[in-house]
Amino acid sequence: MSDTAHYRFQSDQAKRLARQVTDATVREKLLEMAEEYGRYADLIEARSAERGAAEAAAH
C-alpha cells in the first residue's frame, strides 16, 4: 500500500468511527484526525507530482 493510500484509508477509518461515537468531543477529534490524514495524502501526492514534473523536464 502506498503512503497516499495508507493516509486515505486512515482518513476513511476516522470518519467511519466518528459516525459511530456518541461523544461529541471524541467525534470532533476523529474528524480533525481524518482531515489531517487527508492533508498528508494531498501533500504526498503534490510532492510526487512535482518530482515527476522535475524528472520529465530533466530528460
Backbone bond lengths (Angstrom), bond angles and torsions (degrees), N, CA, C in turn:
res aa  C-N    CA-C-N  psi(-1)  N-CA   C-N-CA  omega(-1)  CA-C   N-CA-C  phi
1 M - - - 1.453 - - 1.531 108.22 -
2 S 1.307 115.77 131.06 1.459 119.61 179.08 1.530 110.54 -71.16
3 D 1.320 115.26 163.24 1.469 119.18 177.84 1.521 110.76 -59.70
4 T 1.327 116.11 -42.01 1.461 119.89 -179.91 1.526 110.69 -60.80
5 A 1.317 116.19 -47.25 1.465 120.39 179.80 1.524 110.69 -62.51
6 H 1.325 116.04 -38.77 1.467 120.22 178.90 1.528 110.76 -59.99
7 Y 1.321 116.67 -48.56 1.464 119.72 -178.25 1.524 111.80 -68.56
8 R 1.323 117.96 -35.52 1.467 120.27 175.79 1.533 110.00 -64.25
9 F 1.332 116.37 -41.54 1.459 120.68 177.80 1.526 110.71 -61.40
10 Q 1.338 116.51 -46.29 1.463 120.29 179.77 1.524 110.92 -62.07
11 S 1.319 117.06 -38.65 1.457 121.37 177.49 1.524 110.32 -61.38
12 D 1.323 115.93 -46.42 1.466 120.28 179.02 1.527 111.35 -62.34
13 Q 1.317 116.71 -41.22 1.465 120.35 179.11 1.531 111.26 -62.14
14 A 1.319 116.31 -44.06 1.461 119.85 179.54 1.529 110.91 -63.17
15 K 1.323 117.12 -39.26 1.476 120.65 177.72 1.524 110.77 -64.44
16 R 1.331 116.43 -42.17 1.476 119.61 179.05 1.525 110.71 -62.15
17 L 1.322 115.99 -44.61 1.463 119.47 179.07 1.520 111.13 -62.94
18 A 1.332 116.26 -39.70 1.465 120.40 -179.73 1.528 111.03 -60.26
19 R 1.323 116.98 -35.19 1.467 120.13 178.67 1.531 112.06 -70.61
20 Q 1.320 117.01 -20.34 1.460 120.77 -175.42 1.524 114.38 -94.63
21 V 1.330 117.59 -23.97 1.464 119.16 -175.74 1.522 111.07 -83.65
22 T 1.319 114.99 152.76 1.463 119.75 179.59 1.520 112.33 -101.26
23 D 1.319 117.16 -17.36 1.457 121.34 -179.73 1.531 109.37 -78.57
24 A 1.320 116.47 119.73 1.466 121.80 -176.09 1.525 112.04 -62.53
25 T 1.314 118.00 -37.12 1.465 121.51 -179.29 1.524 110.45 -66.45
26 V 1.318 116.13 -44.26 1.458 121.01 178.89 1.524 109.81 -65.45
27 R 1.323 116.93 -42.40 1.461 121.05 178.93 1.525 110.34 -59.03
28 E 1.321 116.64 -46.41 1.460 120.73 -179.41 1.528 111.22 -62.12
29 K 1.322 117.25 -42.25 1.466 120.70 179.00 1.524 110.81 -63.86
30 L 1.326 117.31 -41.59 1.460 120.49 178.00 1.530 111.40 -63.10
31 L 1.314 116.93 -39.72 1.458 120.01 178.26 1.523 111.11 -67.82
32 E 1.326 117.40 -35.77 1.460 120.78 174.67 1.529 110.33 -63.52
33 M 1.320 116.18 -43.18 1.463 120.69 178.11 1.527 110.17 -61.73
34 A 1.321 116.92 -42.35 1.460 120.90 179.54 1.529 110.75 -60.26
35 E 1.318 116.48 -43.15 1.464 120.37 177.66 1.521 111.37 -62.64
36 E 1.322 116.37 -42.70 1.462 120.99 -179.76 1.528 111.09 -63.35
37 Y 1.320 117.08 -44.36 1.463 119.97 176.69 1.525 110.45 -60.54
38 G 1.309 117.26 -40.31 1.465 120.95 177.46 1.515 111.84 -62.43
39 R 1.328 116.71 -40.40 1.466 120.47 177.65 1.524 111.07 -64.54
40 Y 1.336 117.02 -40.19 1.467 120.14 177.01 1.529 109.82 -59.48
41 A 1.322 116.98 -46.57 1.462 120.76 -179.64 1.528 110.38 -61.77
42 D 1.320 117.42 -43.18 1.464 121.25 178.97 1.530 110.81 -61.64
43 L 1.323 116.64 -41.74 1.460 121.22 -179.93 1.524 110.81 -64.19
44 I 1.318 116.58 -44.21 1.468 120.41 179.10 1.529 109.83 -61.76
45 E 1.326 117.36 -43.54 1.458 120.67 178.78 1.527 111.49 -62.77
46 A 1.315 116.81 -42.34 1.466 120.65 -179.69 1.523 110.53 -64.49
47 R 1.315 117.40 -43.80 1.466 120.42 179.47 1.521 110.87 -64.93
48 S 1.313 116.62 -38.62 1.455 120.92 178.89 1.531 110.25 -64.30
49 A 1.313 116.73 -42.46 1.461 121.42 178.62 1.526 110.79 -64.25
50 E 1.332 117.03 -39.99 1.464 121.02 178.71 1.525 110.35 -63.40
51 R 1.340 116.47 -43.90 1.458 120.50 179.06 1.526 110.61 -63.07
52 G 1.331 116.14 -41.71 1.449 119.81 179.22 1.511 111.99 -62.53
53 A 1.313 116.93 -41.51 1.462 121.50 178.94 1.525 110.41 -66.66
54 A 1.324 116.99 -40.51 1.466 120.61 179.63 1.527 110.74 -66.11
55 E 1.320 117.46 -40.16 1.459 121.39 178.99 1.533 110.22 -66.22
56 A 1.323 116.54 -40.99 1.466 120.36 179.80 1.519 110.64 -65.20
57 A 1.317 117.45 -37.71 1.448 121.52 -179.90 1.534 111.41 -69.97
58 A 1.336 115.97 -29.23 1.463 120.46 -178.20 1.528 111.70 -74.75
59 H 1.320 116.17 -21.48 1.483 118.84 -177.81 1.455 109.69 -96.28
